Amino acid sequence: MAKLKCNLKKYRQLAGMTQEDLAALVNVRRETIVRLEAGKYNPSLKLAMDIAKAIGAKIEDIFIFE
């Protein structure tokens, strides 16, 4: 089974956002962003798309299957 690599922290920081900022924009708790960045949570397709749109990056740059 493919493992999901998450580059969210890098792109979030490039966008100048805190975890709280991003969480508020995509309507999740900050803990969800923490777990995503730690690779301990796989987002739904909708959440992944919302995150990509919020930080202005391509979904396939943020979330990569290895």
PDB file of N, CA, C and O in Angstrom:
ATOM      1  N   MET A   1       0.838  -1.184   0.000  1.00  0.00           N
ATOM      2  CA  MET A   1       0.000   0.000   0.000  1.00  0.00           C
ATOM      3  C   MET A   1       0.884   1.249   0.000  1.00  0.00           C
ATOM      4  O   MET A   1       1.883   1.305   0.718  1.00  0.00           O
ATOM      5  N   ALA A   2       0.524   2.231  -0.790  1.00  0.00           N
ATOM      6  CA  ALA A   2       1.307   3.458  -0.905  1.00  0.00           C
ATOM      7  C   ALA A   2       1.205   4.282   0.373  1.00  0.00           C
ATOM      8  O   ALA A   2       0.158   4.343   1.017  1.00  0.00           O
ATOM      9  N   LYS A   3       2.314   4.909   0.716  1.00  0.00           N
ATOM     10  CA  LYS A   3       2.361   5.770   1.899  1.00  0.00           C
ATOM     11  C   LYS A   3       2.215   7.215   1.444  1.00  0.00           C
ATOM     12  O   LYS A   3       2.779   7.624   0.429  1.00  0.00           O
ATOM     13  N   LEU A   4       1.450   7.977   2.211  1.00  0.00           N
ATOM     14  CA  LEU A   4       1.224   9.378   1.876  1.00  0.00           C
ATOM     15  C   LEU A   4       2.301  10.255   2.520  1.00  0.00           C
ATOM     16  O   LEU A   4       2.471  10.252   3.739  1.00  0.00           O
ATOM     17  N   LYS A   5       3.017  10.998   1.690  1.00  0.00           N
ATOM     18  CA  LYS A   5       3.998  11.971   2.179  1.00  0.00           C
ATOM     19  C   LYS A   5       3.316  13.336   2.162  1.00  0.00           C
ATOM     20  O   LYS A   5       2.671  13.705   1.180  1.00  0.00           O
ATOM     21  N   CYS A   6       3.461  14.071   3.240  1.00  0.00           N
ATOM     22  CA  CYS A   6       2.785  15.354   3.368  1.00  0.00           C
ATOM     23  C   CYS A   6       3.797  16.493   3.450  1.00  0.00           C
ATOM     24  O   CYS A   6       4.622  16.534   4.362  1.00  0.00           O
ATOM     25  N   ASN A   7       3.729  17.408   2.500  1.00  0.00           N
ATOM     26  CA  ASN A   7       4.591  18.590   2.486  1.00  0.00           C
ATOM     27  C   ASN A   7       3.844  19.829   2.974  1.00  0.00           C
ATOM     28  O   ASN A   7       4.211  20.955   2.639  1.00  0.00           O
ATOM     29  N   LEU A   8       2.808  19.617   3.756  1.00  0.00           N
ATOM     30  CA  LEU A   8       1.944  20.718   4.170  1.00  0.00           C
ATOM     31  C   LEU A   8       2.699  21.792   4.946  1.00  0.00           C
ATOM     32  O   LEU A   8       2.521  22.982   4.686  1.00  0.00           O
ATOM     33  N   LYS A   9       3.527  21.389   5.881  1.00  0.00           N
ATOM     34  CA  LYS A   9       4.227  22.381   6.713  1.00  0.00           C
ATOM     35  C   LYS A   9       5.026  23.349   5.852  1.00  0.00           C
ATOM     36  O   LYS A   9       4.981  24.562   6.062  1.00  0.00           O
ATOM     37  N   LYS A  10       5.753  22.811   4.889  1.00  0.00           N
ATOM     38  CA  LYS A  10       6.572  23.636   3.996  1.00  0.00           C
ATOM     39  C   LYS A  10       5.716  24.662   3.256  1.00  0.00           C
ATOM     40  O   LYS A  10       6.035  25.851   3.245  1.00  0.00           O
ATOM     41  N   TYR A  11       4.633  24.199   2.640  1.00  0.00           N
ATOM     42  CA  TYR A  11       3.794  25.100   1.850  1.00  0.00           C
ATOM     43  C   TYR A  11       2.994  26.059   2.725  1.00  0.00           C
ATOM     44  O   TYR A  11       2.729  27.191   2.323  1.00  0.00           O
ATOM     45  N   ARG A  12       2.608  25.613   3.919  1.00  0.00           N
ATOM     46  CA  ARG A  12       1.894  26.494   4.853  1.00  0.00           C
ATOM     47  C   ARG A  12       2.811  27.633   5.275  1.00  0.00           C
ATOM     48  O   ARG A  12       2.394  28.791   5.313  1.00  0.00           O
ATOM     49  N   GLN A  13       4.065  27.305   5.594  1.00  0.00           N
ATOM     50  CA  GLN A  13       5.017  28.331   6.002  1.00  0.00           C
ATOM     51  C   GLN A  13       5.341  29.283   4.853  1.00  0.00           C
ATOM     52  O   GLN A  13       5.484  30.487   5.066  1.00  0.00           O
ATOM     53  N   LEU A  14       5.457  28.751   3.644  1.00  0.00           N
ATOM     54  CA  LEU A  14       5.687  29.616   2.475  1.00  0.00           C
ATOM     55  C   LEU A  14       4.537  30.595   2.267  1.00  0.00           C
ATOM     56  O   LEU A  14       4.736  31.709   1.782  1.00  0.00           O
ATOM     57  N   ALA A  15       3.332  30.170   2.639  1.00  0.00           N
ATOM     58  CA  ALA A  15       2.153  31.029   2.518  1.00  0.00           C
ATOM     59  C   ALA A  15       2.049  32.008   3.690  1.00  0.00           C
ATOM     60  O   ALA A  15       1.160  32.859   3.714  1.00  0.00           O
ATOM     61  N   GLY A  16       2.958  31.886   4.661  1.00  0.00           N
ATOM     62  CA  GLY A  16       2.968  32.793   5.792  1.00  0.00           C
ATOM     63  C   GLY A  16       1.835  32.566   6.777  1.00  0.00           C
ATOM     64  O   GLY A  16       1.360  33.505   7.416  1.00  0.00           O
ATOM     65  N   MET A  17       1.404  31.317   6.899  1.00  0.00           N
ATOM     66  CA  MET A  17       0.288  30.989   7.784  1.00  0.00           C
ATOM     67  C   MET A  17       0.739  30.167   8.975  1.00  0.00           C
ATOM     68  O   MET A  17       1.691  29.391   8.895  1.00  0.00           O
ATOM     69  N   THR A  18       0.040  30.353  10.077  1.00  0.00           N
ATOM     70  CA  THR A  18       0.223  29.481  11.223  1.00  0.00           C
ATOM     71  C   THR A  18      -0.712  28.291  11.061  1.00  0.00           C
ATOM     72  O   THR A  18      -1.585  28.285  10.193  1.00  0.00           O
ATOM     73  N   GLN A  19      -0.519  27.293  11.901  1.00  0.00           N
ATOM     74  CA  GLN A  19      -1.438  26.150  11.882  1.00  0.00           C
ATOM     75  C   GLN A  19      -2.847  26.606  12.204  1.00  0.00           C
ATOM     76  O   GLN A  19      -3.806  26.113  11.610  1.00  0.00           O
ATOM     77  N   GLU A  20      -2.989  27.528  13.125  1.00  0.00           N
ATOM     78  CA  GLU A  20      -4.313  28.047  13.488  1.00  0.00           C
ATOM     79  C   GLU A  20      -4.959  28.793  12.333  1.00  0.00           C
ATOM     80  O   GLU A  20      -6.158  28.649  12.096  1.00  0.00           O
ATOM     81  N   ASP A  21      -4.178  29.591  11.612  1.00  0.00           N
ATOM     82  CA  ASP A  21      -4.701  30.322  10.453  1.00  0.00           C
ATOM     83  C   ASP A  21      -5.290  29.350   9.429  1.00  0.00           C
ATOM     84  O   ASP A  21      -6.417  29.521   8.963  1.00  0.00           O
ATOM     85  N   LEU A  22      -4.511  28.340   9.095  1.00  0.00           N
ATOM     86  CA  LEU A  22      -4.949  27.369   8.095  1.00  0.00           C
ATOM     87  C   LEU A  22      -6.164  26.592   8.582  1.00  0.00           C
ATOM     88  O   LEU A  22      -7.117  26.385   7.831  1.00  0.00           O
ATOM     89  N   ALA A  23      -6.128  26.168   9.824  1.00  0.00           N
ATOM     90  CA  ALA A  23      -7.259  25.421  10.382  1.00  0.00           C
ATOM     91  C   ALA A  23      -8.545  26.230  10.284  1.00  0.00           C
ATOM     92  O   ALA A  23      -9.592  25.694   9.921  1.00  0.00           O
ATOM     93  N   ALA A  24      -8.468  27.513  10.604  1.00  0.00           N
ATOM     94  CA  ALA A  24      -9.657  28.366  10.531  1.00  0.00           C
ATOM     95  C   ALA A  24     -10.163  28.500   9.100  1.00  0.00           C
ATOM     96  O   ALA A  24     -11.372  28.507   8.869  1.00  0.00           O
ATOM     97  N   LEU A  25      -9.252  28.605   8.143  1.00  0.00           N
ATOM     98  CA  LEU A  25      -9.651  28.751   6.735  1.00  0.00           C
ATOM     99  C   LEU A  25     -10.342  27.516   6.178  1.00  0.00           C
ATOM    100  O   LEU A  25     -11.226  27.626   5.329  1.00  0.00           O
ATOM    101  N   VAL A  26      -9.941  26.337   6.653  1.00  0.00           N
ATOM    102  CA  VAL A  26     -10.503  25.097   6.107  1.00  0.00           C
ATOM    103  C   VAL A  26     -11.483  24.428   7.078  1.00  0.00           C
ATOM    104  O   VAL A  26     -11.912  23.295   6.859  1.00  0.00           O
ATOM    105  N   ASN A  27     -11.828  25.145   8.151  1.00  0.00           N
ATOM    106  CA  ASN A  27     -12.845  24.696   9.106  1.00  0.00           C
ATOM    107  C   ASN A  27     -12.531  23.364   9.787  1.00  0.00           C
ATOM    108  O   ASN A  27     -13.375  22.471   9.855  1.00  0.00           O
ATOM    109  N   VAL A  28     -11.305  23.250  10.285  1.00  0.00           N
ATOM    110  CA  VAL A  28     -10.921  22.093  11.101  1.00  0.00           C
ATOM    111  C   VAL A  28     -10.222  22.621  12.346  1.00  0.00           C
ATOM    112  O   VAL A  28      -9.911  23.809  12.438  1.00  0.00           O
ATOM    113  N   ARG A  29      -9.980  21.733  13.299  1.00  0.00           N
ATOM    114  CA  ARG A  29      -9.237  22.119  14.492  1.00  0.00           C
ATOM    115  C   ARG A  29      -7.741  22.161  14.179  1.00  0.00           C
ATOM    116  O   ARG A  29      -7.277  21.487  13.259  1.00  0.00           O
ATOM    117  N   ARG A  30      -6.996  22.945  14.938  1.00  0.00           N
ATOM    118  CA  ARG A  30      -5.546  23.039  14.742  1.00  0.00           C
ATOM    119  C   ARG A  30      -4.892  21.672  14.883  1.00  0.00           C
ATOM    120  O   ARG A  30      -3.907  21.378  14.206  1.00  0.00           O
ATOM    121  N   GLU A  31      -5.434  20.844  15.752  1.00  0.00           N
ATOM    122  CA  GLU A  31      -4.889  19.505  15.959  1.00  0.00           C
ATOM    123  C   GLU A  31      -4.923  18.676  14.675  1.00  0.00           C
ATOM    124  O   GLU A  31      -4.058  17.828  14.460  1.00  0.00           O
ATOM    125  N   THR A  32      -5.909  18.916  13.833  1.00  0.00           N
ATOM    126  CA  THR A  32      -5.988  18.211  12.550  1.00  0.00           C
ATOM    127  C   THR A  32      -4.802  18.593  11.668  1.00  0.00           C
ATOM    128  O   THR A  32      -4.207  17.737  11.014  1.00  0.00           O
ATOM    129  N   ILE A  33      -4.466  19.867  11.654  1.00  0.00           N
ATOM    130  CA  ILE A  33      -3.314  20.328  10.873  1.00  0.00           C
ATOM    131  C   ILE A  33      -2.026  19.738  11.447  1.00  0.00           C
ATOM    132  O   ILE A  33      -1.145  19.319  10.697  1.00  0.00           O
ATOM    133  N   VAL A  34      -1.917  19.706  12.774  1.00  0.00           N
ATOM    134  CA  VAL A  34      -0.746  19.117  13.429  1.00  0.00           C
ATOM    135  C   VAL A  34      -0.588  17.659  13.005  1.00  0.00           C
ATOM    136  O   VAL A  34       0.511  17.230  12.655  1.00  0.00           O
ATOM    137  N   ARG A  35      -1.675  16.903  13.035  1.00  0.00           N
ATOM    138  CA  ARG A  35      -1.623  15.484  12.672  1.00  0.00           C
ATOM    139  C   ARG A  35      -1.304  15.293  11.190  1.00  0.00           C
ATOM    140  O   ARG A  35      -0.574  14.369  10.832  1.00  0.00           O
ATOM    141  N   LEU A  36      -1.834  16.143  10.340  1.00  0.00           N
ATOM    142  CA  LEU A  36      -1.512  16.073   8.911  1.00  0.00           C
ATOM    143  C   LEU A  36      -0.017  16.298   8.689  1.00  0.00           C
ATOM    144  O   LEU A  36       0.632  15.537   7.971  1.00  0.00           O
ATOM    145  N   GLU A  37       0.518  17.337   9.302  1.00  0.00           N
ATOM    146  CA  GLU A  37       1.931  17.670   9.115  1.00  0.00           C
ATOM    147  C   GLU A  37       2.844  16.590   9.673  1.00  0.00           C
ATOM    148  O   GLU A  37       3.959  16.404   9.185  1.00  0.00           O
ATOM    149  N   ALA A  38       2.379  15.881  10.688  1.00  0.00           N
ATOM    150  CA  ALA A  38       3.174  14.799  11.286  1.00  0.00           C
ATOM    151  C   ALA A  38       3.024  13.486  10.521  1.00  0.00           C
ATOM    152  O   ALA A  38       3.693  12.502  10.840  1.00  0.00           O
ATOM    153  N   GLY A  39       2.153  13.466   9.517  1.00  0.00           N
ATOM    154  CA  GLY A  39       1.930  12.247   8.748  1.00  0.00           C
ATOM    155  C   GLY A  39       1.105  11.215   9.478  1.00  0.00           C
ATOM    156  O   GLY A  39       1.178  10.027   9.166  1.00  0.00           O
ATOM    157  N   LYS A  40       0.318  11.654  10.448  1.00  0.00           N
ATOM    158  CA  LYS A  40      -0.489  10.731  11.246  1.00  0.00           C
ATOM    159  C   LYS A  40      -1.966  10.750  10.873  1.00  0.00           C
ATOM    160  O   LYS A  40      -2.793  10.137  11.548  1.00  0.00           O
ATOM    161  N   TYR A  41      -2.291  11.453   9.798  1.00  0.00           N
ATOM    162  CA  TYR A  41      -3.687  11.568   9.391  1.00  0.00           C
ATOM    163  C   TYR A  41      -3.737  11.749   7.887  1.00  0.00           C
ATOM    164  O   TYR A  41      -3.011  12.575   7.335  1.00  0.00           O
ATOM    165  N   ASN A  42      -4.582  10.988   7.224  1.00  0.00           N
ATOM    166  CA  ASN A  42      -4.792  11.145   5.791  1.00  0.00           C
ATOM    167  C   ASN A  42      -6.066  11.954   5.577  1.00  0.00           C
ATOM    168  O   ASN A  42      -7.130  11.561   6.056  1.00  0.00           O
ATOM    169  N   PRO A  43      -5.976  13.068   4.871  1.00  0.00           N
ATOM    170  CA  PRO A  43      -7.143  13.924   4.696  1.00  0.00           C
ATOM    171  C   PRO A  43      -8.143  13.337   3.705  1.00  0.00           C
ATOM    172  O   PRO A  43      -7.797  12.527   2.845  1.00  0.00           O
ATOM    173  N   SER A  44      -9.372  13.766   3.851  1.00  0.00           N
ATOM    174  CA  SER A  44     -10.372  13.454   2.828  1.00  0.00           C
ATOM    175  C   SER A  44      -9.997  14.238   1.576  1.00  0.00           C
ATOM    176  O   SER A  44      -9.203  15.177   1.643  1.00  0.00           O
ATOM    177  N   LEU A  45     -10.554  13.863   0.459  1.00  0.00           N
ATOM    178  CA  LEU A  45     -10.268  14.579  -0.779  1.00  0.00           C
ATOM    179  C   LEU A  45     -10.714  16.030  -0.661  1.00  0.00           C
ATOM    180  O   LEU A  45     -10.007  16.933  -1.109  1.00  0.00           O
ATOM    181  N   LYS A  46     -11.872  16.262  -0.067  1.00  0.00           N
ATOM    182  CA  LYS A  46     -12.371  17.633   0.096  1.00  0.00           C
ATOM    183  C   LYS A  46     -11.417  18.458   0.951  1.00  0.00           C
ATOM    184  O   LYS A  46     -11.096  19.593   0.597  1.00  0.00           O
ATOM    185  N   LEU A  47     -10.961  17.902   2.074  1.00  0.00           N
ATOM    186  CA  LEU A  47     -10.037  18.643   2.936  1.00  0.00           C
ATOM    187  C   LEU A  47      -8.733  18.921   2.207  1.00  0.00           C
ATOM    188  O   LEU A  47      -8.205  20.030   2.292  1.00  0.00           O
ATOM    189  N   ALA A  48      -8.212  17.945   1.499  1.00  0.00           N
ATOM    190  CA  ALA A  48      -6.965  18.145   0.743  1.00  0.00           C
ATOM    191  C   ALA A  48      -7.137  19.262  -0.282  1.00  0.00           C
ATOM    192  O   ALA A  48      -6.246  20.095  -0.446  1.00  0.00           O
ATOM    193  N   MET A  49      -8.259  19.286  -0.959  1.00  0.00           N
ATOM    194  CA  MET A  49      -8.520  20.331  -1.958  1.00  0.00           C
ATOM    195  C   MET A  49      -8.673  21.696  -1.290  1.00  0.00           C
ATOM    196  O   MET A  49      -8.157  22.694  -1.793  1.00  0.00           O
ATOM    197  N   ASP A  50      -9.374  21.741  -0.168  1.00  0.00           N
ATOM    198  CA  ASP A  50      -9.549  23.002   0.559  1.00  0.00           C
ATOM    199  C   ASP A  50      -8.205  23.549   1.037  1.00  0.00           C
ATOM    200  O   ASP A  50      -7.952  24.751   0.949  1.00  0.00           O
ATOM    201  N   ILE A  51      -7.353  22.674   1.537  1.00  0.00           N
ATOM    202  CA  ILE A  51      -6.032  23.089   2.006  1.00  0.00           C
ATOM    203  C   ILE A  51      -5.204  23.634   0.849  1.00  0.00           C
ATOM    204  O   ILE A  51      -4.593  24.697   0.968  1.00  0.00           O
ATOM    205  N   ALA A  52      -5.180  22.920  -0.257  1.00  0.00           N
ATOM    206  CA  ALA A  52      -4.405  23.365  -1.420  1.00  0.00           C
ATOM    207  C   ALA A  52      -4.867  24.746  -1.884  1.00  0.00           C
ATOM    208  O   ALA A  52      -4.048  25.612  -2.191  1.00  0.00           O
ATOM    209  N   LYS A  53      -6.160  24.939  -1.932  1.00  0.00           N
ATOM    210  CA  LYS A  53      -6.708  26.234  -2.360  1.00  0.00           C
ATOM    211  C   LYS A  53      -6.338  27.325  -1.358  1.00  0.00           C
ATOM    212  O   LYS A  53      -5.969  28.429  -1.758  1.00  0.00           O
ATOM    213  N   ALA A  54      -6.432  27.031  -0.070  1.00  0.00           N
ATOM    214  CA  ALA A  54      -6.156  28.026   0.972  1.00  0.00           C
ATOM    215  C   ALA A  54      -4.712  28.491   0.959  1.00  0.00           C
ATOM    216  O   ALA A  54      -4.440  29.662   1.226  1.00  0.00           O
ATOM    217  N   ILE A  55      -3.774  27.593   0.651  1.00  0.00           N
ATOM    218  CA  ILE A  55      -2.366  27.989   0.679  1.00  0.00           C
ATOM    219  C   ILE A  55      -1.797  28.269  -0.710  1.00  0.00           C
ATOM    220  O   ILE A  55      -0.621  28.607  -0.847  1.00  0.00           O
ATOM    221  N   GLY A  56      -2.625  28.130  -1.728  1.00  0.00           N
ATOM    222  CA  GLY A  56      -2.202  28.488  -3.078  1.00  0.00           C
ATOM    223  C   GLY A  56      -1.162  27.563  -3.676  1.00  0.00           C
ATOM    224  O   GLY A  56      -0.242  28.003  -4.365  1.00  0.00           O
ATOM    225  N   ALA A  57      -1.319  26.267  -3.402  1.00  0.00           N
ATOM    226  CA  ALA A  57      -0.389  25.280  -3.952  1.00  0.00           C
ATOM    227  C   ALA A  57      -1.184  24.155  -4.612  1.00  0.00           C
ATOM    228  O   ALA A  57      -2.379  23.998  -4.363  1.00  0.00           O
ATOM    229  N   LYS A  58      -0.513  23.385  -5.449  1.00  0.00           N
ATOM    230  CA  LYS A  58      -1.162  22.251  -6.088  1.00  0.00           C
ATOM    231  C   LYS A  58      -1.310  21.115  -5.079  1.00  0.00           C
ATOM    232  O   LYS A  58      -0.408  20.852  -4.283  1.00  0.00           O
ATOM    233  N   ILE A  59      -2.442  20.459  -5.125  1.00  0.00           N
ATOM    234  CA  ILE A  59      -2.705  19.352  -4.219  1.00  0.00           C
ATOM    235  C   ILE A  59      -1.632  18.263  -4.357  1.00  0.00           C
ATOM    236  O   ILE A  59      -1.234  17.651  -3.366  1.00  0.00           O
ATOM    237  N   GLU A  60      -1.173  18.028  -5.573  1.00  0.00           N
ATOM    238  CA  GLU A  60      -0.173  16.975  -5.780  1.00  0.00           C
ATOM    239  C   GLU A  60       1.218  17.371  -5.309  1.00  0.00           C
ATOM    240  O   GLU A  60       2.098  16.517  -5.202  1.00  0.00           O
ATOM    241  N   ASP A  61       1.435  18.667  -5.022  1.00  0.00           N
ATOM    242  CA  ASP A  61       2.705  19.102  -4.429  1.00  0.00           C
ATOM    243  C   ASP A  61       2.671  18.943  -2.912  1.00  0.00           C
ATOM    244  O   ASP A  61       3.704  18.720  -2.281  1.00  0.00           O
ATOM    245  N   ILE A  62       1.496  19.057  -2.340  1.00  0.00           N
ATOM    246  CA  ILE A  62       1.345  18.966  -0.886  1.00  0.00           C
ATOM    247  C   ILE A  62       1.272  17.520  -0.429  1.00  0.00           C
ATOM    248  O   ILE A  62       1.937  17.131   0.531  1.00  0.00           O
ATOM    249  N   PHE A  63       0.464  16.725  -1.115  1.00  0.00           N
ATOM    250  CA  PHE A  63       0.239  15.335  -0.726  1.00  0.00           C
ATOM    251  C   PHE A  63       0.758  14.423  -1.826  1.00  0.00           C
ATOM    252  O   PHE A  63       0.275  14.468  -2.957  1.00  0.00           O
ATOM    253  N   ILE A  64       1.748  13.589  -1.493  1.00  0.00           N
ATOM    254  CA  ILE A  64       2.410  12.741  -2.482  1.00  0.00           C
ATOM    255  C   ILE A  64       2.359  11.282  -2.022  1.00  0.00           C
ATOM    256  O   ILE A  64       2.728  10.975  -0.889  1.00  0.00           O
ATOM    257  N   PHE A  65       1.907  10.396  -2.890  1.00  0.00           N
ATOM    258  CA  PHE A  65       1.950   8.969  -2.591  1.00  0.00           C
ATOM    259  C   PHE A  65       3.312   8.424  -2.999  1.00  0.00           C
ATOM    260  O   PHE A  65       3.767   8.635  -4.123  1.00  0.00           O
ATOM    261  N   GLU A  66       3.953   7.722  -2.076  1.00  0.00           N
ATOM    262  CA  GLU A  66       5.266   7.136  -2.351  1.00  0.00           C
ATOM    263  C   GLU A  66       5.125   5.662  -2.642  1.00  0.00           C
ATOM    264  O   GLU A  66       6.120   4.985  -2.899  1.00  0.00           O
TER     265      GLU A  66
END
